[in-house]
């Protein structure tokens, strides 16, 4: 497996081996001992999948008291995926990393707990799938405004389709945030 580090410690881009022939392909999307060697540990307690159309932006989401580590990938289509370090006191606080994920490359991104996460859809539709280290708790969900100039994410679209909730998230400076624990 090819591992790419990013500007935020712990956020990893993974390129698992894909074995293909005239019948199709096979890959392992999770293999506990191999991923554990990279520092990606579960247990994973919830798997999620979404279908979205071109221009949809979901995020930037996080849980405050029960932060989720997420192993994300795209099954079909293409997205621009973003992680933002929102841990107060972190050496990379307020920094973001983004990468394109698509069903063809089979790339994955590991987003450790304590990050805000979001993505926007670049293809006609996209199926986005991810494993979580904590259960989703609606009362614990928080978010940061997708286009906060303090963060400065370079989204590859200008006018995304947003949920009402995502539209109302506060900027980073006003958000309730987790503390960095080193």
Secondary structure by P-SEA (a helix, b strand, c coil): cbbbbcccccbbbbbccccccccccccccccaaaaaaacccccccbbbbbbbccccccccbbbccccccccccccccccbbbbbbcccccccccbbbbbbbccccbbbbbbcccbbbbccccccbbbbbbcccccccccccccccccccccccccccccccccccccccccccccbbbbbcc
